[in-house]
Amino acid sequence: MTTDSSNTTALHTAATLGYTDVVNLLLETDRDLAKIARSNGKTVLHSAARKGYLEIVTSLLDKDPSAGSRKDKKGQTALHMAVKGQNVEIVLELLKPDPLVICLEDNKGNTALHIATRKGRTQIVRCLLSIENINVNAINKAGETALDVSEKSENTEIASLLRETGALAAKDCANPPSTAKQLKQTVSDIKHDVQSQLQQTRQTGVRVQKIAKRLKKLHISGLNNAINSATVVAVLIATVAFAAIFTVPGQYVETKMDGRSLGQAYIANNAAFIIFVVFDSVALFISLAVVVVQTSLIVIEQKAKKQLMFVINKLMWLACLFISVAFISLSYIVVGRHARWLAVYATVIGSLIMLTTLGSMCYCVIRHRIEESSMRNIRRASESRSRSFSMSVVSDSELLNNEYKRMYAV
C-alpha cells in the first residue's frame, strides 16, 4: 500500500472522509491495512472514531477487535478520540471488545473520562459512568481527578453527575500523587516542550537552507547575465571603434599631393585627431580583449565568476571612458573653430554625467560595505553570547540578507 510523507494510506483517507464502501473494500483486500499507523501513531480506528463514523468503526473492530487498545504517540486510544466527539454509540462500540480499555491512560495520565469531562461532553460522561469497570477517581499526572477537571472548567452539570457516582477530588483520595511524581511530570513536560521547540528550529533551519540555495541560483544567474551583457557591450564598442576610424570627418586624400599620401585623412595632423586615434584604438583593443576572454574561458566556480566579472567590469569602464574621450576629441574638429563652444559644452555635460554616475555607484558600494561591516560585528557579538542552534539560524538569515545585498556591488 502506498503511503505519503506522513505514512497515510488510502484507507486512512477513506476513513477520515467517511467513505464506508471504500473502507470495506480495502479491508476485504487486506485487513492488515488497519494496523498501519500514521507518523503520529494514529491508526484508521483513531481517525474514524474522532470523526464519528459508526459504520466504519464497527467494520474495523470486526476485522481486528484488539485495535481499540492501540495507542498513538500521545498514548491515546481510539476511545480517547471518540469521547472528544458527540457520538455515544461509537463509545459503546469501542467498549464492546474489551471494557477495560476505559481505564487506559494517555501519556499525561488522562483516562477517557478526564478528556470527556474537559471537553464538556455531558452525554459521553453519562455513558462512561454507566460502565461497570470505570474508575471515577483516577488521578492523572497533573494530580487531577475527573471531578477536579470539571470544577476547574466550571461545568456544574458534569460535576453533579460525577458526585452522584461517588467521584472525589484528588485531595480527598486515599493516594494523592506524590510531590516526586508531580516533579517528574513537570520535568517530562518541559523536556517535551524543548524537544518540540528544537524540532521547529530544525525545520526553520531546513527552510533557511532551501532559501539559501534559491538565492545562490539567482546569484549565479545574475552573474551569468552580467557576463553575457558585458560581452554584448564589448562587441558593440569594438564595432563602433573600428568603424569610427574609417568615417572621420573631412574624408581622405584620393589624389597625390605635396606632403600627403593616398588614403591619409585630411585632419591627420590635427592634435584632436591624434587624441581620437589613440583613445579609439585603446577602446577597440580593450573591447576585443574582453571578447577574447569571454569566448575562450569557461568559468564554473562562483567565486571565479565573481573575480572574472570584477576584471571585465573594470575593463569595460575603461573602454567606455576611452571611447567617450575619442568622441569628445573628434567633436572639436567637427564643430569648427567658430563653434568650439559646442564641443566645450559637450565635454562639460559628458563629464558631469559620467562623474555623477560613478559617484553614485561608489556611494552605494561604500554604504553597502559599511552596513555589511556593522551586520558582521552584530553577528559576531550574538554568536559570542550564545552558541545555540536557534542563533545559528538567525545568523544564516543575516548571511542570506547580506548575500542578497552584495549582488549589486560588482
N, C-alpha and C positions, 0 to 999 in steps of 0.2 A: 504494500500500500504506500503510495506517495505521500510525503508529508512536506509542509512548508518549513520556514525558518524557526517557527515556534513549535514544531512537531505536531501540528494539527493535521488530522486526516480528514477524508471526505465524510467519514462517519461523525466526527466532531461537528463539522459544519452542518450536516443534515439534522443532527440532534439539536443544535443551537437554534436552527431556523424552524424546527418543529415539523420536518418532513418525515412523518411516521412511515409511509410506504418505502421511502428510500432507506430509512434506518433498518426496517425489517429485511429488505432485500440484501443490504450489505451484511447484516448479521447472518442471514442464511448462507451467504457466500463464504464468510469466515467469521465465526463467533469470537475468535481471539482478538478481533479488531477492538472489541470493547475494553480490552485490557491495556491498550496503548494510551499512555498519558501524555499530555502536552508538556512543554518545558517547565510549566509552573506546577506540574504534578497532578493537575485535574484530569479526571477521566471523562468519558462521554456521559456517565451517570451524573457526575457533578454538574455538568452543563445543563442536562435535561431537567434535573431536579431544581436548579436555580431558576430556569425559565418557566417551570410549571407545566411541563408536558407529561401528563399522567400516562398516556398510552406508551410513550417511548420509555419511560421509567419502568413500566411493567414488563415490556419486551426485554429490556436489558437485564432485569432481575431474573426473568425466566431463563435466560441464557446463562447467567452467572450469578447465583444467589449471594456469593461472597463479595460481590462488587460493592455492596453497601458499607463494608468495613474498611475499604481502601481510603487512604488519606492523601491529600495533596501536600505541597511543601510547607503549607501553613499548619499542617496537622489536622485539617478539617475533612470530614467525611461528606458524603452526599446529603446526609441528614442535616449537617451544619448549613449546607447550602439551601436545602429545602425550607428550613424554618425562617429564612430571610424573606421568603415569598408569602403568598396568601393561601396556597392550596393545601388544605388539611388532608385531603385524600392521598397526596403524594407522601406526606409524612407517615401516614398509616401504612402505606405500601412499602416504604423503606424499612419499617419496623417489623414487617411480617417475617422475613428470613431469619432475623436474629434481633429480638427485642433488646438485648444487652448493648446494641450499638448506641442506645440513648445515653449510656454512661461514658462513652468515649470523649476524651478531651482533646482540644487542639493544642498547638504549641504554647498558648498562653493560659492553658488550663480551663478554657471555656467549654462547657457542655452545650448541647443544643438548646437547653433551657436558658442558659445565660444569653445566648445570641438572640433567641426569640424574644426574651424579655427586653434586651437592649433595643431591638428593632420595634418594640411595641406591638407585636403580633398577638393580640389577645386570644383569638381563636386557636392559634397554634399552641400558645401556652396552655390553654384549657385542655387541648388534645394531649399534650405531653404529660400533664399532671394526671391524666386518666390512665397512664401506662403503669403497670404494676412495679416494674423494676427501676423506676426513676428515683434518683437521689436529689431531693429538692434542696438539700443543704450542701451540695458540692461547692467547694471553695476553689476559685481559680487562682492563678499565680499573683494576681493583684490583691489577693486577700478578700475577695468579694463573693458572696453567695448571690443567687438569683434575686433574693429579696433586697440585698444591698443595691444591686443594679437597678431594680425597679424604683427604689426610693431615690436613688441618685438621678434618675431620669424623670422623677416626679410623676410616674404613671400609677395613679392610685388604684385603678381598676385591676391591673395585673398584681399589684402589691396585695390587694384584698384576696385575690384568688390564691396567691402563694401562702398567705397566712392561714387561709381555710384548710390548706393541706398540711399545715404544720411547719412551714418554712420559717427559718430563723436567720437573723443577721449573723455575720461572721463572728462578731464579738461575743455572741451568745452561744456559739457552737462549742462543743467539748474540746475540739482540737483546732484552734485557730492557727493560721500559718505562723511559723516562727520568724523571728527577725532575720535569721540567717537565710531562710528561704526567700524572703522578700528582697534581701540584698542581692542574692544570687539572680533573682528575676530582673532586678534593676540593671545589674551588670550585663545580663543577657540582652536586655532591650537596647542598652547603649551600644553594645557590640553589633547588634543587628542594624541600628541606625548608622553606625560608622561604615559598616560594610556596604549599606545602600548608598551612602554618600560617595564612597570610593568607586562603586560601580558607575554612578552617574558621572564622576570625574573622568573615569576611563573612557566612557562613551563620548564625553566632551573632547577628550584628547584625540580620539579617533576622528571626530568631525573636523577638528582643527587640522589634523594631518591631511585629510581629504581636501580641505580648502587650500592648504599649502601646495598640494600637488596641482590643483587647478590654477592657482596663481603662478606657479612655476611654468606651466604650459603657456599661460598668457604672456609671461615674461619672455619666454623663448620665441613665441610667435611674434611679439613686438620687436625683438632683436632681428629676427629674420626679415620682417617687413622693413625695418630701418636700413638693413644692409642692402636689400633689393632696391629701395628708394635711392640710396646713395649711389648705387651702380647706374641707375637710370639718369640721375642728375650728372654724374661724371661723364656719361656718354653725350649728354646734351651740351655740357660745357666744352668738351673736346670738339664736338661738331661745330659749335659756334666759333670757337677759337681758330679752328682750321679754316673755316670759310671766311673769317674776317680778314685774314692776311691777303686774300685774293680779291677782296672787294673794297680796297681802300679808295678814298675819295681822290679825284684827280686822274685816275686811271694810270696807265703805264706807257713807257716810251715804245712807240711802234716803228719809228724810223731812226736810223743812226743820226746822232747829233753830237756836237762837241761836248765832252765831259759827261755824257750819259751813255749807257749801254742799253741794248734792246731788252725790253721786259722790266726795266727798272721803273719804280714808282716815281712820279714827278715830285712827290713830297719826301723822297728818301732822305734828304739831307736835313729835314726839319727835326729839331730836338724832340718835339712832341711825338713825331712818328717813331723815332728811335725808342722812346719810352714805351710806346704802344707795342712795338715789335717784341721788346724784351719781356714785358709783362704778359702779353698774349701768348708768347711761346712757353713761358713758365706755367701759365694756367693750362695750356694744352697738354704739356708733358706730365703735370701732376694728375690731371684727369685720366690720361692714358695709363699712368702708373696704378691708379685706383682700379681701373677696368682690368688691367693685367692681373692684379692681386685677386680681384673678385672672381675672375674666370679661371684662375689657376689653383686657388686654395679651397679646400673643403674643410670647414671647421665644424666639429660636432660638439665639443665640450662647451658648456655655457660660459664658463669663465674665460675661455679663449675667445669666444664670440664677443664678449664684452670688451676685451682688450683690442680685438680687431676693429670693432666698431668705434672704439675710442680713437684709434690711429686714423681710420678712414674719415671720421668726423672732422678731425683737425686738418687733414689734407684738403678736404672739400671746402673748409673755411678759407684756407689759403688760396685755393683755386678761385673761389668767389671773389676774394679780395683782389687778386691779380687781374681777373677779367674786368672787375669794376674800374681799376686804375687804368687798364688799357682803353676802356670805353671813354673815360673822362679825358685822357690824354688826346685821343683822337677827336673828341668834341671840340678842342681848342683849334684844331685845323679846320674842321667843317664849318664852324660859325664865322670864321674870318676874324681879321683884326678889329673891324669896326663893331662887331657884336660879341666881343670877347666876354662881356658881362654875362651873356647867356651861359657860357661854359663855366664861369665862376659860380653862378647860381646853381648849376647842375652839380658842381663839386661840393658846395655847401650843403645842398639838400641831400645828396647821396651820403655824405659823411655823417650828417645828423641821423639819417635813417639807420645806417649801419651801426653807429655808436649807440643809439638808443636800443636797438635790438640786442647787441652784445651786452650792454649794461644791464638790461632787464633779465637776460638769461643768467648772467653772472650773479645778479642779486638773488634770483630764485635758487640757484645752486648753493650759494653761500648760506642763505637762510635755511635751506634743507639740511645742510651739513650741521648747522648749529642745533637745529631741532633733533636731528639724529643723535648728536653727541649728548644732548640732555636726556633723551629717552634711554640711551645706553647707561648713563650714570644712574638713572632711576631704577633700571632693571638690575644693575649690579647691587644697589642698595637693598632692593627687595630680596634678591637671592641670598644676600648675606644675612638677612633677618630670618628667612625661612627656606628650607630645602625640601618642602613638601611637594607632592606631585601636583597638587592644585596650583601652586605657584609656578611650576614649570609650564602648566597650560597657559597661564597668563603671560608668561614670557614668550611662549610660542605665538600667542596672539599679537603681542607687540612686535615680534620679529616679522610677522606677516604684514602688519601695517607699515613697518619700515621698508620692507621689500617692495611693497606696492608703491610707496612714495619715491623709492630710489629709481624707478623706471625712467623718469624724465631726465635725470642727471647723467646724460651720456658723456 
